[in-house]
Amino acid sequence: MMSMKLLLARCFVLVPFIAGCANMSTPLQDVPALDAGKFPAVDAAIESFIANRQMPGAVFHLERGGTIHQRAFGKHSYETDAAATTVDTVFDAASLTKVVATTPAVMLLIEQKKISLDAPLISYLPECTGGGKEGITIRHLLTHSSGLAAGLSPNPPWRGEAKALELACAQVVTHPPGTFFRYSDINFILLGLIVQRVGGMPLNEFVSQNIYRPLAMRNTGFLPLKRMAAERIAPTQKLVDRATQTLHADLADGEMLRGVVHDPTVRFMGGVGGSAGMFTTIGDLARYARMVLNGGELDGVRILSRESVALMSTLQSPRGVDVRRTAGWDIDSPYARPRGTIFPIGSFGHTGFTGCILWIDPFSKTFYAFLSNRVYPNDKSNILELYSRLGTLSAKAVSGFDFGNVAGALPPVAPPKP
């Protein structure tokens, strides 16, 4: 297995903007702040989407140099008696699970030399042998370059973690691993199962013990109804038309998802998966981002090594793949709308299907987070335009930083096909 020192040496070769990540060592409170005069434009953008009933409620957090703009908007749902959304509202974070649970769990196991970034998948899940999967590595899974399909089919109906593993291991690659980008939940389902097998406990227990509790992320985790009242959680989908809800055929007509993961595959798995299932609040998400931006440490508690943060914040996609991603996070792809038009290429982040964003710029030491339940009540609302606007407006609020001349940022390339 490749040592962490060798991994980072490879990272330095691959990534010319590593200096930008080295600057993460500068204390966050020592960087210039935000321009509060720009906050109303951010608020207005979010409020306009709520007014157009594209989402019932949302929370937003923008932070730089100790200056914070945090605000809640709207209600939990469109019902007249719905509770107002607050900064303590818990949201289904969907695919933010990939970067706030599964990726850091994998990084910790790499630190412990229990996983190697370039080791084969079948070293940890030998039952996945066959179908061209022998060439898939942990790096390929983290960068969505495995060649595996986007997701597991819900038909015929199935249940359980063991069945999810069986279905994932039955997949045949469509492209040689390391040659093609396809965003795939299967990649992170497999990573979550690897964490369970190698880490000796289920993914939800591993991240709670090693990340959320040490980081004081008290409202974050899987299976939230075991820890809190449903009233604290923003609902996602209300099923009103069985004919159009084939992915949710396990639920009764009219049933509302509240505190139960929206993602059907992870729901079939029992609520815990490497691709989805995490619930969180905006304050907890900000603590996590602050830790990453601070090189893996927060309030005197080290969660991740600086080497792990480097893997999570610098280019790790195999050479020749036309999409640029870190180990886990997005840098430059068709999904990078939250970067907006100002943050440099080299900032990184992720989104979630339920209407969530976490975007971090290591150059200006800025991050913003957004949580919503745009899938309520019927999964039809589209807020992708808001993603781009939030990225641009957040960067406009940064004071005293020249985004037109960012040392270490990546140059643009021809946009890849969606």
VMD Tcl script that draws the C-alpha trace (Angstrom):
set ca {
  {0.00 0.00 0.00}
  {1.17 3.51 -0.79}
  {2.22 5.59 2.24}
  {0.58 8.93 3.03}
  {3.89 10.68 2.33}
  {3.98 9.15 -1.15}
  {0.35 10.01 -1.72}
  {1.00 13.65 -0.97}
  {4.11 13.64 -3.12}
  {1.86 12.47 -5.94}
  {-0.64 15.17 -5.01}
  {2.07 17.83 -5.36}
  {2.92 16.58 -8.83}
  {-0.70 16.52 -9.93}
  {-1.72 19.83 -8.43}
  {0.06 23.08 -9.26}
  {-2.17 25.02 -6.87}
  {-1.14 23.14 -3.71}
  {0.32 26.43 -2.46}
  {-3.22 27.70 -2.14}
  {-3.94 24.87 0.28}
  {-0.73 25.44 2.17}
  {-2.07 28.91 2.93}
  {-4.84 27.22 4.93}
  {-2.40 27.38 7.86}
  {-3.05 31.12 8.20}
  {-5.41 31.66 11.17}
  {-8.91 32.23 9.84}
  {-9.47 35.24 12.08}
  {-6.47 37.00 10.51}
  {-8.04 37.35 7.04}
  {-10.16 40.36 6.04}
  {-13.89 40.15 6.63}
  {-17.06 40.38 4.54}
  {-18.92 43.38 3.20}
  {-22.25 43.40 5.06}
  {-23.66 45.70 2.42}
  {-23.74 42.72 0.05}
  {-25.82 40.51 2.35}
  {-29.25 41.86 1.30}
  {-28.65 40.66 -2.27}
  {-28.03 37.13 -0.99}
  {-31.16 37.26 1.16}
  {-33.25 38.60 -1.72}
  {-32.15 35.79 -4.04}
  {-33.24 33.13 -1.54}
  {-36.48 34.94 -0.71}
  {-37.40 35.16 -4.41}
  {-37.24 31.39 -4.80}
  {-39.38 30.92 -1.70}
  {-41.88 33.49 -2.96}
  {-42.12 31.54 -6.24}
  {-42.81 28.35 -4.26}
  {-39.65 26.70 -5.51}
  {-38.86 25.70 -1.93}
  {-40.74 26.26 1.34}
  {-37.75 27.17 3.48}
  {-33.97 27.39 3.68}
  {-31.00 28.41 5.82}
  {-27.82 30.12 4.65}
  {-24.37 30.69 6.18}
  {-21.51 32.75 4.73}
  {-18.25 33.09 6.65}
  {-14.85 34.68 6.30}
  {-12.30 35.87 8.84}
  {-14.66 35.46 11.77}
  {-17.41 37.51 10.07}
  {-20.61 35.53 9.58}
  {-23.88 36.08 7.77}
  {-26.37 33.44 8.84}
  {-30.12 33.54 8.33}
  {-33.19 31.30 8.11}
  {-35.98 31.81 5.56}
  {-39.53 30.58 5.05}
  {-41.27 27.65 6.69}
  {-40.93 23.88 6.95}
  {-43.71 23.41 4.39}
  {-46.42 25.27 2.49}
  {-49.16 24.43 4.97}
  {-50.58 27.50 6.72}
  {-49.77 26.13 10.18}
  {-46.21 25.05 9.26}
  {-43.42 25.96 11.66}
  {-41.01 28.70 10.65}
  {-37.60 27.54 9.52}
  {-34.88 28.48 12.03}
  {-31.11 28.10 12.08}
  {-31.70 25.05 14.29}
  {-33.93 23.29 11.74}
  {-32.52 19.90 10.79}
  {-32.33 19.09 7.06}
  {-31.83 15.95 5.02}
  {-28.44 16.77 3.50}
  {-28.64 14.13 0.75}
  {-25.32 13.86 -1.14}
  {-23.49 16.17 1.23}
  {-23.22 12.84 3.07}
  {-20.52 11.96 0.55}
  {-18.19 14.75 1.73}
  {-19.27 15.26 5.35}
  {-19.42 11.58 6.30}
  {-17.96 9.09 3.82}
  {-14.98 11.05 2.52}
  {-13.58 12.07 5.93}
  {-14.15 8.51 7.18}
  {-12.08 7.18 4.28}
  {-9.41 9.82 4.99}
  {-9.17 8.72 8.62}
  {-8.71 5.09 7.56}
  {-5.99 6.20 5.11}
  {-4.29 8.02 7.99}
  {-4.47 4.81 10.01}
  {-2.94 2.92 7.04}
  {-5.98 0.66 6.87}
  {-6.89 1.90 3.38}
  {-4.66 3.03 0.52}
  {-5.88 5.55 -2.03}
  {-4.61 3.57 -5.00}
  {-5.39 0.09 -3.69}
  {-7.95 -1.98 -5.61}
  {-11.56 -2.04 -4.50}
  {-11.39 -5.84 -4.35}
  {-8.68 -5.62 -1.67}
  {-11.45 -4.60 0.72}
  {-14.54 -6.09 -0.97}
  {-13.30 -9.24 -2.74}
  {-16.90 -10.18 -3.59}
  {-16.79 -7.35 -6.18}
  {-14.45 -9.34 -8.44}
  {-15.60 -9.56 -12.06}
  {-17.21 -7.32 -14.62}
  {-14.07 -5.25 -15.12}
  {-14.13 -4.05 -11.49}
  {-10.68 -5.47 -10.68}
  {-9.14 -2.25 -12.00}
  {-11.20 0.05 -9.76}
  {-9.26 1.74 -6.96}
  {-10.32 3.81 -3.96}
  {-9.21 6.91 -5.89}
  {-11.52 5.98 -8.75}
  {-14.47 5.66 -6.37}
  {-13.71 9.00 -4.68}
  {-13.31 10.84 -8.00}
  {-16.25 9.17 -9.78}
  {-13.97 7.67 -12.41}
  {-14.71 4.00 -11.65}
  {-16.75 3.34 -14.79}
  {-19.67 2.11 -12.68}
  {-23.30 3.05 -13.36}
  {-24.91 6.03 -11.66}
  {-27.11 4.11 -9.25}
  {-28.73 0.84 -8.20}
  {-32.08 -0.04 -9.74}
  {-35.06 -0.14 -7.36}
  {-36.65 -2.92 -9.43}
  {-37.30 -5.61 -8.56}
  {-37.85 -4.34 -4.99}
  {-35.05 -5.15 -2.58}
  {-34.04 -4.42 1.01}
  {-30.95 -4.45 3.19}
  {-27.27 -3.60 3.20}
  {-26.25 -7.08 2.10}
  {-28.48 -6.84 -0.96}
  {-27.07 -3.39 -1.80}
  {-23.56 -4.87 -1.71}
  {-24.66 -7.79 -3.87}
  {-26.23 -5.46 -6.45}
  {-23.22 -3.13 -6.49}
  {-20.81 -6.03 -6.89}
  {-22.87 -7.38 -9.78}
  {-22.25 -4.22 -11.81}
  {-20.18 -4.30 -14.99}
  {-18.05 -1.26 -15.79}
  {-19.08 0.71 -18.87}
  {-15.64 2.32 -19.29}
  {-12.16 1.26 -18.13}
  {-11.60 2.58 -14.61}
  {-9.71 5.86 -14.56}
  {-10.72 6.97 -18.05}
  {-14.23 8.42 -17.74}
  {-16.21 10.60 -15.31}
  {-19.72 9.62 -14.26}
  {-21.18 10.85 -10.98}
  {-22.26 7.64 -9.27}
  {-23.97 6.86 -5.99}
  {-22.67 3.31 -6.32}
  {-19.12 4.60 -5.84}
  {-19.97 6.01 -2.42}
  {-22.24 3.15 -1.40}
  {-19.19 0.93 -1.87}
  {-16.97 3.35 0.05}
  {-19.43 3.38 2.95}
  {-19.41 -0.41 3.03}
  {-15.60 -0.40 2.97}
  {-15.58 1.96 5.96}
  {-17.86 -0.46 7.79}
  {-15.72 -3.49 6.99}
  {-12.31 -1.92 7.55}
  {-13.33 0.41 10.37}
  {-15.04 -2.34 12.31}
  {-18.37 -0.55 12.79}
  {-21.24 0.84 10.69}
  {-20.59 4.11 8.87}
  {-23.00 6.07 11.08}
  {-21.22 4.94 14.25}
  {-17.77 5.54 12.77}
  {-18.45 9.17 11.79}
  {-20.31 9.91 15.01}
  {-17.42 8.61 17.11}
  {-14.55 10.03 15.06}
  {-15.93 13.23 13.51}
  {-19.23 14.57 14.80}
  {-18.74 14.17 18.55}
  {-15.13 15.48 18.62}
  {-16.19 18.39 16.40}
  {-19.26 19.15 18.58}
  {-21.61 18.64 15.62}
  {-24.40 17.74 18.03}
  {-27.26 17.72 15.53}
  {-25.55 15.78 12.76}
  {-25.87 12.11 11.94}
  {-27.94 9.38 10.38}
  {-31.35 8.08 11.52}
  {-32.32 11.35 13.25}
  {-35.64 10.11 14.63}
  {-33.63 8.02 17.09}
  {-32.19 11.24 18.55}
  {-34.75 14.01 18.13}
  {-38.40 14.88 17.62}
  {-39.69 14.90 14.04}
  {-40.89 18.49 14.50}
  {-37.28 19.70 14.41}
  {-36.76 18.26 10.93}
  {-37.81 19.87 7.66}
  {-39.95 17.43 5.64}
  {-38.83 16.45 2.16}
  {-41.37 14.69 -0.01}
  {-45.12 14.22 0.41}
  {-46.34 11.39 -1.77}
  {-49.63 12.31 -3.40}
  {-49.53 10.47 -6.73}
  {-48.36 6.87 -6.62}
  {-48.26 6.62 -10.42}
  {-45.47 9.20 -10.65}
  {-43.54 8.11 -7.56}
  {-42.13 4.75 -8.61}
  {-38.90 5.38 -6.70}
  {-40.88 5.71 -3.50}
  {-43.13 2.69 -3.96}
  {-42.25 1.50 -0.45}
  {-44.26 4.35 1.06}
  {-48.01 4.80 1.47}
  {-50.01 7.32 -0.55}
  {-49.93 10.69 1.18}
  {-47.08 9.70 3.50}
  {-44.66 12.52 4.25}
  {-40.93 11.91 4.55}
  {-39.76 13.66 7.71}
  {-36.65 12.38 9.41}
  {-36.56 9.43 7.01}
  {-33.95 9.69 4.28}
  {-35.36 10.92 0.97}
  {-32.89 8.96 -1.17}
  {-34.70 5.70 -2.02}
  {-31.60 3.52 -2.33}
  {-30.31 4.45 1.11}
  {-33.83 4.09 2.49}
  {-33.88 0.55 1.09}
  {-30.54 0.00 2.85}
  {-32.06 0.97 6.21}
  {-31.21 4.68 6.33}
  {-27.42 4.55 6.43}
  {-25.34 4.70 3.26}
  {-22.15 6.22 1.94}
  {-24.06 8.21 -0.68}
  {-26.85 9.78 1.43}
  {-28.65 9.61 4.78}
  {-26.93 12.31 6.84}
  {-29.08 15.00 8.48}
  {-27.58 18.22 9.81}
  {-28.08 21.87 10.77}
  {-26.47 24.93 9.24}
  {-24.40 25.56 12.37}
  {-22.98 22.04 12.38}
  {-22.20 22.23 8.67}
  {-20.36 25.50 9.27}
  {-18.25 23.88 12.00}
  {-17.25 21.14 9.58}
  {-16.33 23.63 6.85}
  {-14.36 25.72 9.35}
  {-12.40 22.63 10.35}
  {-11.56 21.81 6.72}
  {-10.57 25.41 5.96}
  {-8.42 25.39 9.11}
  {-6.36 22.42 7.94}
  {-8.27 19.69 9.80}
  {-8.36 21.24 13.27}
  {-10.94 23.32 15.15}
  {-10.97 24.69 18.69}
  {-7.80 22.81 19.54}
  {-9.20 19.45 18.40}
  {-7.61 17.79 15.38}
  {-10.11 15.83 13.33}
  {-8.11 15.21 10.15}
  {-4.42 15.51 9.31}
  {-3.24 18.27 6.99}
  {-2.38 15.54 4.49}
  {-5.99 14.36 4.51}
  {-7.25 17.90 3.99}
  {-4.84 18.25 1.06}
  {-6.31 15.14 -0.55}
  {-9.80 16.55 -0.02}
  {-8.95 19.98 -1.42}
  {-6.62 19.36 -4.38}
  {-6.96 17.69 -7.76}
  {-7.01 13.89 -7.47}
  {-8.80 12.83 -10.67}
  {-6.77 10.45 -12.84}
  {-4.90 12.01 -15.74}
  {-6.97 12.09 -18.89}
  {-10.35 12.39 -17.14}
  {-11.96 15.61 -18.35}
  {-13.57 16.53 -15.01}
  {-11.54 17.90 -12.11}
  {-12.34 16.64 -8.63}
  {-10.59 16.20 -5.30}
  {-10.78 13.02 -3.26}
  {-14.53 13.31 -2.69}
  {-15.29 16.93 -3.62}
  {-16.07 18.76 -6.86}
  {-13.75 21.38 -8.35}
  {-14.71 21.78 -11.99}
  {-17.52 19.73 -13.47}
  {-21.10 20.13 -14.76}
  {-22.13 20.00 -11.08}
  {-19.94 22.94 -10.02}
  {-22.66 25.60 -10.34}
  {-22.28 26.73 -6.69}
  {-18.84 28.12 -7.54}
  {-20.66 30.89 -9.40}
  {-18.73 33.18 -11.71}
  {-16.18 34.67 -9.29}
  {-14.76 32.04 -6.94}
  {-11.59 30.61 -8.55}
  {-11.28 27.17 -10.09}
  {-9.58 25.40 -7.24}
  {-12.25 26.25 -4.74}
  {-14.20 23.08 -4.02}
  {-17.57 21.92 -2.79}
  {-20.57 19.66 -3.21}
  {-24.34 19.73 -3.51}
  {-27.22 17.57 -2.32}
  {-30.34 16.54 -4.23}
  {-32.70 17.87 -1.56}
  {-31.35 21.41 -2.15}
  {-28.03 21.70 -0.30}
  {-24.62 23.30 -0.91}
  {-21.27 23.48 0.82}
  {-18.61 25.46 -1.09}
  {-15.14 26.32 0.24}
  {-12.59 28.72 -1.24}
  {-9.13 28.14 0.32}
  {-7.66 31.15 -1.51}
  {-9.86 33.84 0.05}
  {-10.60 31.62 3.09}
  {-14.32 31.91 2.52}
  {-17.07 29.31 2.65}
  {-20.81 29.26 2.34}
  {-23.42 26.65 3.18}
  {-27.03 26.37 2.14}
  {-29.69 23.88 3.25}
  {-33.23 23.67 1.91}
  {-36.04 21.20 1.30}
  {-36.67 22.13 -2.32}
  {-38.00 18.58 -2.92}
  {-41.11 19.34 -0.86}
  {-43.79 18.41 -1.69}
  {-43.25 16.53 -4.95}
  {-39.61 16.61 -6.03}
  {-40.37 18.80 -9.10}
  {-38.81 22.14 -8.15}
  {-35.57 23.25 -9.82}
  {-33.30 25.72 -7.97}
  {-30.08 25.25 -9.96}
  {-30.14 28.93 -10.98}
  {-30.08 29.83 -7.28}
  {-26.96 27.70 -6.79}
  {-25.04 29.81 -9.31}
  {-26.38 33.07 -7.90}
  {-25.45 32.17 -4.33}
  {-21.89 31.39 -5.39}
  {-21.50 34.66 -7.25}
  {-23.17 36.80 -4.56}
  {-21.13 35.15 -1.80}
  {-17.89 35.97 -3.63}
  {-19.06 39.55 -4.16}
  {-19.36 39.91 -0.38}
  {-15.65 39.13 0.10}
  {-13.68 42.27 1.00}
  {-10.13 43.07 -0.04}
  {-9.42 40.05 -2.19}
  {-8.56 40.14 -5.90}
  {-10.38 37.23 -7.48}
  {-9.03 38.28 -10.86}
  {-5.47 37.43 -9.86}
  {-5.43 34.29 -7.69}
  {-2.03 32.66 -7.42}
  {-2.37 28.91 -7.67}
  {-5.88 28.78 -9.13}
  {-6.47 26.29 -11.93}
  {-6.91 27.58 -15.48}
  {-10.25 27.01 -17.19}
  {-10.61 24.17 -19.64}
  {-13.21 23.40 -22.27}
  {-16.39 22.44 -20.41}
  {-17.05 18.69 -20.37}
  {-20.27 17.28 -21.76}
  {-22.96 16.76 -19.09}
}
mol new
graphics top color blue
foreach p $ca { graphics top sphere $p radius 0.5 }
foreach p [lrange $ca 0 end-1] q [lrange $ca 1 end] { graphics top cylinder $p $q radius 0.2 }
display resetview
